[in-house]
Amino acid sequence: MFIVFVLVGFAAVVLAHTAPAPFLLEAMARDNAVWHMPREAPPTVYLTFDDGPNPTTTPDLLDVLAREHARATFFLIDRHVTDETAPIVRRMFAEGHAVGLHSATRREMLRSPDAFGRMLTTAADRIETLAGSRPCRAFRPHAGWRGGEMYAGVRENGYVLVGWGWMLWDWNWFRARTADSIAGDIMVMHDGDEKAPRRDQRQTVLAATRLIPELRARGFSFGTVCRNGG
């Protein structure tokens, strides 16, 4: 019986840090965690895109969003924001999208709160320097992995950790990502790749092309997780 309790406790600790949905840590974080947005009229979907900016994919995705008059939130990896990609980020701001911060590795959850806060500030400063606007105080951890130290750093620096709705992400370990596998309230898709900043993520463009008009036909609007749009 003792072994059962140990295994259950170990599983709870693991899930608290890795579950792709709110779990034990979120019960303590409360105002510093967002996994669902408030219900609004009309019903609103929050499209979010991770791992960019990607010069191969993100401009085409922005074209789709512009054509459909839909706003979204882009969570950017610091090292992917360069002189080459800065015009893409400027376009995100100019077209009313929100820009937040994203980590490229699970190791960030091991930083102290102070070190984590410095990382957030450095990344936000670089975006502001290169793109002319500052990202909103929204952070999404790589693959949803988070910990108490990370939440302390988020809280102390005025940020909010942003997740996504249950089963509303486009990664699937068991089959290729396709437009058919994505759908709901905070939805996460990938316009970039943390290991390959120029890899074409065409499935995300195709998914957006299909999803946005279908959801709008069902009465949904599109919003950003940052109320100021950026």
C-alpha positions in Angstrom: 0.0 0.0 0.0 2.9 2.4 0.8 4.3 1.8 -2.7 0.9 2.7 -4.2 0.8 6.0 -2.2 4.4 6.8 -3.4 3.5 6.1 -7.0 0.4 8.2 -6.8 2.3 11.1 -5.2 5.0 10.9 -7.8 2.4 10.9 -10.6 0.7 13.9 -9.1 4.0 15.8 -8.9 4.9 14.9 -12.5 1.4 15.9 -13.8 1.5 19.2 -11.8 4.5 20.2 -13.9 3.7 18.6 -17.3 0.0 18.2 -17.7 -1.2 20.0 -20.8 -4.1 21.4 -18.8 -4.6 23.2 -15.4 -3.6 21.0 -12.5 -2.2 21.3 -9.0 0.1 24.2 -9.6 -2.8 26.2 -11.1 -4.8 25.8 -7.9 -2.1 27.8 -6.2 -1.2 30.2 -9.0 -4.8 31.4 -9.6 -4.5 34.9 -11.1 -1.2 34.1 -12.7 -2.5 31.3 -14.9 -4.9 31.5 -17.8 -6.1 28.4 -19.5 -9.6 29.5 -20.5 -10.8 33.0 -21.4 -14.0 34.5 -20.0 -17.1 33.7 -21.9 -18.2 36.6 -24.1 -21.0 37.6 -26.5 -20.6 36.7 -29.3 -18.8 33.5 -28.4 -15.0 34.0 -28.9 -12.2 31.8 -30.0 -8.6 32.7 -29.1 -6.2 31.5 -31.7 -2.6 31.3 -30.5 0.5 30.5 -32.5 3.8 29.3 -31.0 7.5 29.1 -31.9 7.7 31.9 -34.4 8.4 34.2 -36.0 9.1 32.0 -39.0 10.0 33.7 -42.3 8.8 30.6 -44.2 5.3 30.3 -42.6 4.3 33.3 -40.5 3.8 35.8 -43.4 1.4 33.4 -45.1 -0.4 32.9 -41.8 -0.7 36.7 -41.4 -2.1 36.9 -44.9 -4.9 34.4 -43.9 -5.7 36.3 -40.7 -5.8 39.6 -42.6 -8.0 38.2 -45.3 -10.4 36.8 -42.7 -10.2 39.9 -40.4 -9.3 37.7 -37.5 -6.9 38.6 -34.7 -4.7 36.1 -32.9 -1.9 35.9 -30.3 1.7 35.0 -31.3 4.0 33.6 -28.6 7.6 34.3 -29.9 10.9 32.5 -29.1 13.5 35.1 -28.3 16.3 33.7 -30.6 13.8 33.7 -33.5 13.4 37.5 -33.3 16.2 38.8 -35.5 16.8 41.6 -37.9 15.4 39.4 -40.6 12.2 38.5 -38.8 11.6 41.9 -37.1 9.4 43.2 -40.0 7.2 40.1 -39.4 6.8 41.1 -35.8 6.1 44.7 -36.7 3.4 43.5 -39.0 1.8 41.5 -36.1 1.6 44.6 -34.0 0.4 46.8 -36.9 -2.4 44.4 -37.8 -3.8 44.2 -34.2 -2.4 40.9 -33.1 -1.1 40.3 -29.6 2.5 39.3 -29.1 3.7 37.3 -26.0 6.8 35.4 -25.0 7.5 31.7 -25.4 10.4 29.5 -24.2 12.2 27.1 -26.5 13.2 24.5 -23.9 11.9 22.9 -20.8 15.0 23.9 -18.9 13.5 27.3 -18.2 11.4 25.8 -15.5 14.6 25.2 -13.5 15.6 28.9 -13.4 15.3 30.8 -10.1 12.5 33.4 -10.1 15.0 36.3 -10.4 16.8 34.6 -13.4 13.5 33.8 -15.0 12.3 37.4 -14.6 15.6 38.7 -16.2 14.9 36.3 -19.1 11.5 37.7 -19.7 12.7 41.3 -19.5 15.6 40.7 -21.9 13.3 39.0 -24.4 10.7 41.8 -24.2 13.4 44.5 -24.5 14.8 42.8 -27.7 11.3 42.7 -29.3 10.7 46.3 -28.5 14.1 47.3 -29.8 13.8 45.4 -33.1 10.1 45.7 -33.8 9.3 49.0 -32.1 6.5 47.7 -29.8 6.6 45.9 -26.5 4.9 42.5 -26.1 2.1 42.1 -23.6 2.9 40.4 -20.3 1.9 36.9 -21.4 4.2 34.0 -21.3 3.7 30.4 -22.5 6.2 27.7 -21.4 7.6 25.2 -23.8 5.2 22.2 -24.1 3.3 23.5 -21.0 6.1 22.4 -18.6 6.0 24.7 -15.6 7.0 24.8 -11.9 6.7 26.8 -8.7 9.9 28.8 -9.4 8.6 29.7 -12.9 5.2 30.8 -11.4 7.1 32.9 -8.9 9.1 34.6 -11.6 5.9 35.2 -13.7 4.1 36.7 -10.7 7.0 38.9 -9.5 7.3 40.4 -13.0 3.7 41.1 -13.6 3.2 38.3 -16.3 0.5 35.7 -16.7 1.2 32.1 -17.8 -1.0 31.2 -20.7 -2.0 27.7 -21.5 -4.7 26.3 -23.8 -8.0 24.4 -23.7 -8.0 20.7 -23.0 -7.0 18.7 -26.2 -6.9 22.0 -28.2 -3.3 21.8 -29.5 -2.0 20.7 -32.8 0.8 18.4 -31.6 0.1 14.6 -31.6 2.8 12.1 -30.8 1.1 9.3 -32.7 0.3 10.9 -36.1 1.2 13.8 -38.3 -0.2 17.2 -37.6 -3.0 18.1 -40.1 -5.7 20.7 -40.5 -8.2 18.1 -39.4 -6.7 17.6 -35.9 -7.2 21.2 -34.7 -10.3 22.7 -33.1 -11.9 25.4 -29.6 -11.5 28.3 -27.0 -7.7 28.9 -26.4 -6.3 27.0 -29.3 -2.6 26.5 -29.8 -1.0 25.9 -33.2 2.6 26.2 -34.4 3.8 28.6 -37.1 7.4 27.8 -36.1 9.6 25.1 -34.7 11.9 25.7 -31.7 14.7 23.6 -33.3 14.3 24.7 -36.9 13.3 28.4 -37.2 12.7 28.2 -41.0 10.9 24.9 -41.2 7.7 25.2 -43.2 4.6 24.7 -41.0 2.2 24.6 -43.9 -0.4 22.6 -41.9 -1.0 25.6 -39.7 -1.7 27.9 -42.6 -4.1 25.3 -44.0 -5.8 24.8 -40.7 -6.3 28.6 -40.2 -7.6 28.9 -43.8 -10.3 26.3 -43.0 -11.0 26.8 -39.4 -11.6 30.6 -39.3 -14.5 30.7 -41.8 -16.0 27.5 -40.4 -16.0 28.9 -36.8 -17.2 32.3 -37.9 -20.1 30.6 -39.8 -21.0 29.0 -36.4 -21.2 32.4 -34.8 -17.7 32.7 -33.3 -15.6 35.8 -33.1 -11.8 35.9 -32.7 -9.9 37.6 -29.9 -6.4 37.9 -28.3 -5.4 36.8 -24.9 -4.0 40.3 -24.3 -6.8 42.8 -24.1 -4.7 45.6 -25.6 -4.0 43.6 -28.7 -0.3 43.7 -28.2 
